[in-house]
Amino acid sequence: MMTTPGPKGGRSRLPPEVLAAAFAPIAHALNLDGSGPRFLQDFDELPGEPDSPETLLIEAPGANTRRNNTALLVKPGRVLRLSRPAAAIALFTLQCYAPSGGRGNLTSVRGGGPLTTLAQPAIEPRSIWRMVWANTPRGKPVQPGDLPRVFPWLAATRTSDRFPATTPAEAHPLQAFWGMPRRIRLDVAENTENLPCDLTGAVDTKIITGWRQRPNGVKYVAWEHPLSPSYKDNKSGGWLPVHAQPGGIGYRHWVAIALGDHAGTRRPARAISDWRTRSANVSLAAGRSRLLAAGFDMDNMKARAFVESEMPLPGTEAKAAETLANVARRLVDAAGIAAAALRSAVRQARFSRDTSVDSAPLAAVYESFWAATQEQFFALLPDDPSGDWEAALEAAAPPWQGVLKWAALRLFDEAAPLDPSAVSCNPRRIVEARRNLFGTLDGRGPMGSRLFEALQLPSPEPKGTRRRQSTSMEPA
């Protein structure tokens, strides 16, 4: 909500009394309980039987899982009460990342499981305060009369049965941060026995014992969230938020979420673009700013994982950024070819031809390759990419080809070892698959040609030519 410029003079935070004064005009919107409007809760009391407090947590087992007792890692019945601070952040997380939840239970402003990207400034002393300010949008303070358009719980809920769509035209742009797709009311009780919160262990004077919900909350359409990168939808031509994916966020996604792509179909979050512009006038400490990417990897209502990654955030000089992006795209393209070749080789060595590349063993090998090469990728990017991108690629390509080759062969040997005691061991298939993979990584065959073309490396000479040359050089 605070859209004024950040603190000056090197201070890492504002004094508490200054913050209290700044938040005073909106303090009434942040009450979690009591009479009147409640933070991120429906304007009206909601009837019905309450759900357990633990089901506020996105990763909590769903109703069918609890009924069938099929929970594996996250067991039900462990969170029976929440303190108000824990309930507030759980409620905010649910509304902010709301996944699909059955008929009438709507997704968040950014859909279910959106990716959030934040700029982490290289300013000393580093602190959460500085990161918050670096990603806070600048603008004019909100007028009191506009507060219900920012905080939707201050007015009657725009239920989706009466308002089929809520677009930015029907609300304040800052509602992107405070979306309320779910109609929820918390059940609050006095904590007369001083019971601790089951999530944090803290003792609060009041506890959350349950919550109620009704379908048809606010249905958000055509919103752009300041903290999410986006991609262009081929069907509508509009922009959609990027979501977290299995395997996490790594260097293969880095160019798109940090700089955007050259085709204009992907762009970074507005907070990232704004920070890169604003940081041109900021005195940075030694080292680069960083980009933090995080979010829930969702499969409809099921949270498969919470993924988080930290990567470099390029500077603002346009030519340098263009050079860096072009080099990075070429390295990533080559890595994608090598990863696919590794996956195909493991399938050839151990599985039938019709085994899906998305099957668990092959997907694990594929993701392991990206994880194994990430550190070297960033190490090979030019520190000062001020020159021509082709010259920068010429310097980075040979060692990168070596990194890809070493990582792919090592992972192949781990996934398809020549172990006669293994049931699936077929030495002939394994040797042939490894030979084919080796040739691809050396630039031979269709995939190898594509790999070397991405890196602009010269094509290797045919084996026959090399043999004739070596024969002619032999002593008489």
C-alpha positions in Angstrom: 0.0 0.0 0.0 2.9 2.4 0.7 3.8 3.8 -2.7 6.1 6.7 -1.6 9.8 6.5 -2.4 12.0 4.4 -0.1 14.2 5.6 2.7 17.3 7.6 1.9 20.6 8.1 3.5 21.5 4.4 3.6 18.9 3.5 6.3 17.8 -0.1 6.1 14.3 0.6 7.5 12.0 3.3 8.7 11.4 4.0 12.4 8.4 2.2 13.9 6.6 5.4 14.6 6.9 6.5 11.0 5.5 3.2 9.8 2.7 3.3 12.3 1.7 6.7 11.1 1.8 5.6 7.5 -0.4 2.6 8.1 -2.9 4.4 10.4 -5.3 5.4 7.6 -5.7 1.7 6.6 -5.4 0.0 10.0 -9.2 -0.7 10.1 -8.8 -2.8 6.9 -6.3 -5.1 8.6 -8.4 -6.4 11.5 -8.6 -10.2 11.4 -11.4 -10.6 13.9 -14.1 -8.6 15.7 -17.2 -6.8 14.3 -17.0 -5.0 11.0 -14.9 -5.8 8.0 -12.3 -8.5 8.4 -9.0 -8.9 6.6 -9.4 -10.9 3.4 -12.8 -12.3 4.6 -16.3 -12.1 3.2 -18.3 -8.9 4.1 -21.1 -11.1 5.6 -21.3 -13.9 8.1 -21.3 -17.2 6.3 -23.5 -20.1 7.4 -22.5 -23.8 7.4 -20.3 -26.3 9.2 -16.8 -25.1 9.8 -13.7 -26.7 8.2 -10.6 -27.5 10.2 -8.1 -24.7 10.5 -5.4 -26.9 8.8 -7.4 -26.8 5.6 -6.5 -23.2 5.2 -3.0 -24.4 4.3 -2.6 -25.1 0.6 -0.6 -28.2 1.2 -3.1 -29.8 3.5 -4.8 -33.0 2.4 -8.1 -32.5 0.6 -11.5 -33.9 1.7 -11.2 -37.1 -0.4 -7.7 -37.8 0.8 -8.7 -37.4 4.5 -11.8 -39.5 3.9 -9.9 -42.3 2.2 -6.9 -42.0 4.6 -4.5 -41.9 1.6 -2.3 -39.0 2.8 1.4 -40.0 2.5 3.7 -37.1 3.6 1.3 -34.5 5.0 -0.9 -36.2 7.6 -4.3 -34.6 8.6 -5.3 -33.7 12.1 -2.0 -32.0 13.1 -3.3 -28.3 13.1 -6.4 -28.0 15.1 -5.9 -24.3 16.2 -4.1 -21.3 14.8 -2.9 -18.1 16.4 -4.1 -15.0 14.6 -0.7 -14.2 13.1 -0.5 -17.7 11.7 -4.1 -17.6 10.5 -3.6 -14.3 8.8 -0.6 -15.4 6.7 -2.3 -18.7 5.9 -5.4 -16.8 4.8 -3.3 -14.4 2.7 -1.4 -17.3 1.1 -4.6 -19.1 0.2 -6.2 -16.0 -1.4 -3.0 -15.0 -3.1 -2.2 -18.4 -4.6 -5.7 -19.9 -4.6 -5.8 -23.1 -6.7 -8.9 -24.5 -8.3 -11.0 -26.0 -5.6 -14.1 -27.4 -7.1 -17.2 -25.7 -8.5 -17.5 -22.1 -7.4 -14.2 -22.1 -5.5 -12.2 -19.7 -7.7 -8.5 -19.2 -8.4 -6.4 -16.2 -7.5 -5.9 -13.0 -9.5 -3.1 -14.9 -11.2 -4.7 -18.3 -11.4 -3.8 -21.3 -9.3 -0.2 -21.6 -8.2 1.3 -18.5 -9.8 5.0 -17.7 -9.9 6.3 -14.7 -7.9 9.5 -13.0 -8.8 11.2 -10.4 -6.5 14.3 -8.2 -7.0 16.9 -8.6 -4.2 19.0 -5.4 -4.3 22.8 -5.7 -3.9 22.7 -2.9 -1.3 24.3 -3.2 2.1 23.1 -3.9 4.7 20.8 -6.4 3.0 17.4 -6.8 4.7 13.9 -7.9 4.0 13.0 -4.2 4.3 15.1 -3.3 1.3 13.7 -6.2 -0.7 10.1 -5.1 0.1 10.9 -1.5 -1.0 12.6 -2.6 -4.2 9.4 -4.4 -5.3 6.9 -1.8 -4.1 5.2 0.0 -7.0 5.5 3.7 -7.0 2.5 5.9 -7.4 0.1 8.3 -5.6 -1.3 7.4 -2.2 -4.8 5.8 -2.3 -7.6 8.2 -1.3 -9.9 7.1 1.5 -12.9 6.7 -0.8 -10.9 4.3 -3.0 -10.0 1.9 -0.2 -12.9 -0.5 -0.9 -11.6 -0.8 -4.4 -8.2 -1.8 -3.1 -9.4 -4.0 -0.2 -12.5 -5.8 -1.5 -13.6 -7.0 2.0 -14.4 -3.4 3.0 -17.6 -3.6 0.8 -20.2 -6.2 -0.1 -18.4 -9.0 -2.0 -18.6 -8.9 -5.8 -19.7 -12.5 -6.0 -19.2 -14.2 -9.4 -22.9 -15.2 -9.6 -23.8 -11.5 -9.7 -20.6 -10.1 -11.3 -19.3 -12.7 -13.8 -16.0 -10.8 -14.2 -14.0 -8.3 -12.2 -11.5 -6.6 -14.4 -9.0 -3.8 -13.5 -11.7 -1.4 -14.7 -14.0 -2.4 -11.8 -11.3 -2.1 -9.1 -8.1 -0.3 -8.1 -4.9 -1.6 -9.7 -3.6 -2.4 -6.2 -6.3 -5.0 -5.6 -3.9 -7.3 -7.5 -2.1 -7.6 -4.2 -5.3 -8.1 -2.2 -7.5 -10.3 -4.3 -10.3 -12.2 -2.6 -11.4 -15.1 -4.9 -12.6 -17.2 -1.9 -15.5 -16.3 0.3 -14.2 -17.1 3.8 -15.0 -16.3 7.4 -12.7 -17.4 10.3 -14.1 -18.8 13.6 -12.4 -17.0 16.4 -12.5 -18.0 20.1 -10.9 -16.7 23.3 -7.9 -18.7 24.3 -8.8 -19.2 27.9 -6.5 -22.2 28.4 -3.4 -20.5 26.8 -3.1 -23.2 24.2 -0.2 -22.8 21.7 -0.7 -22.4 18.0 -0.2 -25.8 16.4 1.7 -24.3 13.5 4.1 -21.8 15.3 3.9 -22.8 19.0 3.1 -19.1 19.9 0.4 -18.4 22.5 -2.2 -15.8 21.4 -5.1 -14.4 23.5 -7.5 -15.6 20.7 -7.3 -18.7 18.5 -8.8 -19.7 15.2 -10.8 -22.9 15.6 -12.2 -23.3 12.1 -13.4 -21.5 9.0 -16.4 -21.4 6.8 -16.6 -20.8 3.1 -19.2 -20.3 0.4 -18.7 -20.5 -3.4 -18.6 -17.7 -5.9 -16.1 -15.3 -4.6 -14.6 -12.5 -6.8 -13.8 -13.8 -10.3 -10.7 -11.9 -11.6 -10.3 -11.5 -15.4 -7.5 -9.8 -17.4 -5.3 -8.8 -14.5 -1.6 -8.3 -14.6 0.1 -8.9 -11.3 3.2 -6.7 -10.7 5.1 -9.6 -9.2 4.5 -12.3 -11.9 6.2 -12.8 -15.2 3.8 -13.4 -18.1 3.6 -14.9 -21.5 1.4 -14.1 -24.5 -1.6 -16.4 -25.0 -1.7 -17.6 -28.7 -5.5 -17.9 -28.7 -6.6 -14.6 -27.1 -3.5 -12.5 -27.7 -3.6 -11.4 -24.1 -1.0 -11.9 -21.4 -1.2 -14.7 -18.8 0.9 -15.2 -15.6 3.6 -17.8 -15.6 3.1 -20.6 -13.1 5.6 -22.7 -11.2 6.4 -26.0 -12.9 7.6 -29.5 -11.9 11.4 -29.5 -11.5 11.4 -25.9 -10.1 12.7 -22.7 -11.7 16.2 -22.8 -13.1 18.5 -21.2 -15.7 16.4 -22.5 -18.6 13.6 -20.1 -17.4 16.0 -17.3 -16.4 16.1 -15.2 -19.6 12.3 -15.1 -19.9 11.7 -14.1 -16.3 14.6 -11.7 -15.9 14.7 -10.1 -19.4 11.9 -11.4 -21.6 12.4 -13.2 -24.9 13.5 -11.9 -28.3 10.1 -12.9 -29.9 8.1 -10.6 -27.5 6.1 -13.5 -26.2 7.4 -13.5 -22.7 8.2 -10.6 -20.4 9.4 -10.2 -16.8 7.2 -9.0 -13.9 6.7 -5.3 -13.8 8.5 -5.2 -10.4 11.6 -6.7 -12.0 11.5 -4.3 -15.0 10.9 -1.3 -12.7 13.7 -2.3 -10.3 16.2 -2.6 -13.2 15.3 0.9 -14.3 15.3 2.4 -10.8 18.6 0.7 -9.8 20.5 2.6 -12.4 20.5 5.5 -9.9 21.2 3.3 -6.8 24.7 2.9 -5.4 25.1 -0.9 -5.5 27.5 -2.8 -3.3 30.0 -5.2 -4.7 28.2 -8.0 -6.4 25.0 -8.1 -8.4 21.4 -7.8 -7.5 19.6 -11.1 -7.4 16.2 -12.4 -8.7 14.1 -14.6 -6.3 11.5 -16.8 -8.0 9.1 -18.9 -5.9 5.6 -20.4 -6.0 3.5 -23.5 -5.5 3.7 -26.2 -8.2 0.0 -27.1 -8.3 -1.9 -29.9 -10.0 -5.4 -28.5 -9.8 -6.1 -28.7 -6.1 -3.0 -30.7 -5.2 0.2 -28.9 -4.1 3.1 -31.0 -5.5 5.8 -28.8 -4.2 6.8 -25.3 -3.3 9.6 -24.3 -5.6 12.2 -21.5 -4.9 15.3 -20.4 -6.8 17.7 -17.5 -6.7 19.5 -16.3 -9.8 21.4 -13.2 -10.9 19.5 -10.1 -12.0 21.1 -8.3 -14.9 21.7 -4.5 -14.9 20.0 -1.8 -16.9 22.3 -1.0 -19.8 20.4 -2.0 -22.9 23.3 -3.2 -25.1 24.8 -5.3 -22.3 21.4 -6.8 -21.5 20.8 -7.7 -25.1 24.2 -9.3 -25.4 23.7 -11.3 -22.2 20.3 -12.5 -23.3 21.5 -13.6 -26.7 24.4 -15.6 -25.2 22.2 -17.1 -22.5 19.5 -18.2 -25.0 22.1 -20.0 -27.1 23.6 -21.8 -24.1 20.1 -22.8 -22.9 19.1 -24.0 -26.3 22.2 -26.2 -26.4 21.5 -27.5 -22.9 17.9 -28.4 -23.9 19.2 -30.5 -26.8 21.8 -32.2 -24.6 19.1 -32.9 -21.9 16.8 -34.4 -24.5 19.6 -36.5 -25.9 20.4 -37.8 -22.4 16.8 -38.7 -21.8 16.5 -40.5 -25.1 19.8 -42.4 -24.4 18.6 -43.6 -21.0 15.3 -44.8 -22.6 17.2 -46.6 -25.3 19.5 -48.3 -22.7 16.9 -49.3 -20.1 13.3 -49.0 -21.4 11.1 -49.8 -24.3 10.7 -47.4 -27.2 7.1 -46.5 -26.3 8.0 -45.5 -22.7 6.8 -41.9 -22.2 9.6 -39.3 -21.7 7.4 -37.9 -18.9 7.6 -41.2 -16.9 9.2 -40.7 -13.5 12.6 -42.3 -14.2 13.2 -40.3 -17.4 11.8 -37.1 -16.0 14.1 -37.4 -13.0 17.2 -37.8 -15.3 16.1 -34.8 -17.4 15.6 -32.6 -14.4 18.9 -33.8 -12.8 20.7 -32.6 -15.9 19.4 -29.0 -15.6 20.3 -29.0 -11.9 23.8 -30.4 -12.5 24.7 -27.7 -15.0 23.1 -24.6 -13.4 26.1 -23.4 -11.5 28.4 -23.6 -14.5 25.9 -21.8 -16.7 26.0 -18.7 -14.6 29.8 -19.0 -14.1 30.2 -18.9 -17.9 28.0 -15.9 -18.6 30.1 -12.8 -19.4 30.7 -10.5 -16.4 30.7 -7.4 -18.5 28.8 -8.2 -21.7 29.5 -4.9 -23.4 30.7 -6.3 -26.8 29.1 -8.2 -29.6 27.1 -11.2 -28.5 28.7 -13.5 -31.0 32.2 -12.8 -29.7 30.9 -13.5 -26.1 29.3 -16.7 -27.3 32.6 -17.7 -29.0 34.3 -17.5 -25.6 31.6 -19.3 -23.7 30.6 -22.1 -26.2 33.6 -24.5 -26.0 33.7 -24.8 -22.2 29.9 -25.0 -22.1 30.0 -27.9 -24.6 32.4 -29.6 -22.3 30.1 -29.0 -19.3 27.2 -30.5 -21.1 29.2 -33.5 -22.3 30.6 -34.3 -18.8 27.2 -33.9 -17.1 25.3 -35.9 -19.6 27.7 -38.8 -19.6 28.0 -38.9 -15.8 24.2 -38.9 -15.4 23.9 -41.6 -18.1 26.3 -43.8 -16.3 24.4 -43.4 -13.0 21.0 -44.1 -14.7 22.2 -47.0 -16.8 25.2 -48.6 -15.1 26.9 -51.7 -16.6 25.8 -53.8 -13.7 25.3 -57.5 -14.6 23.4 -58.1 -11.4 20.7 -55.6 -12.3 17.6 -57.1 -13.8 17.3 -54.4 -16.5 21.0 -54.6 -17.5 21.5 -55.2 -21.2 25.2 -54.5 -21.9 24.7 -54.3 -25.7 21.9 -51.7 -25.4 23.7 -49.7 -22.8 26.9 -49.5 -24.8 25.1 -48.6 -28.0 23.0 -45.9 -26.3 26.1 -44.4 -24.6 28.0 -44.4 -28.0 25.1 -42.5 -29.6 24.9 -40.0 -26.8 28.7 -39.5 -27.0 28.4 -38.8 -30.7 25.5 -36.3 -30.2 27.5 -34.4 -27.5 30.4 -34.3 -30.0 28.3 -32.7 -32.6 27.4 -35.7 -34.7 24.0 -36.8 -36.1 20.9 -34.6 -36.4 20.8 -33.7 -32.7 24.5 -33.1 -32.5 24.3 -30.8 -35.5 21.6 -28.7 -33.8 23.6 -28.6 -30.6 26.7 -27.3 -32.3 24.7 -24.9 -34.4 23.2 -23.4 -31.3 26.7 -22.8 -29.9 28.0 -21.7 -33.3 30.7 -24.3 -33.1 32.3 -25.7 -36.2 30.9 -29.0 -37.4 33.2 -31.9 -36.5 34.9 -33.7 -39.5 33.5 -37.0 -40.6 35.2 -40.0 -39.1 36.5 -41.1 -42.5 38.3 -37.8 -43.0 39.9 -38.0 -39.6 41.0 -41.6 -40.2 42.6 -40.8 -43.6 44.4 -37.8 -42.1 45.8 -39.9 -39.2 47.0 -42.6 -41.7 48.8 -40.1 -43.9 50.6 -38.7 -40.9 51.9 -42.1 -39.8 55.7 -42.5 -40.4 56.7 -44.6 -43.4 
